[in-house]
């Protein structure tokens, strides 16, 4: 077995202690990924919108790229609205 040094060893010991105390659920439930479904539906809707309004191939490609970063547009417009 390879000897672990430093922080990796401390993390492993902490996890072992939590598992011994019965706190395993806190370790495994930290990242449930519920926002991923919402983001995917938003991406899908934005991609359909941008591609359907595109007038050419490259506008469609740009639309897909915009669909990937649509939350940034929403936050920008919201902050712009609130600051005005």
Steps between C-alpha positions, in 0.01 A plus 500: 500500500629844410550736794288811476640831611361826620150610425394184315566296812304747717205495263496122494508487881215751520287296261571182696397671825175625347419158363562345840264752662225425248520828314547340162191675359663841548798389294305359207222759473707813455450529125160379386506672158141626502592816311633301207153409378385860515811615314451231234138601437609863478778406261263298286243780482764762426660284232165444329424873514839616372519238226144567382573873469837451328523618140807295408725217609744710699218683673373158607844410636508831686152418631623172649787684669254757636279219626791361702556830683138624522510542881768766456266696273219474754717618789643785291154625395371466858788698646468760226128533581560528874774761460292726274 
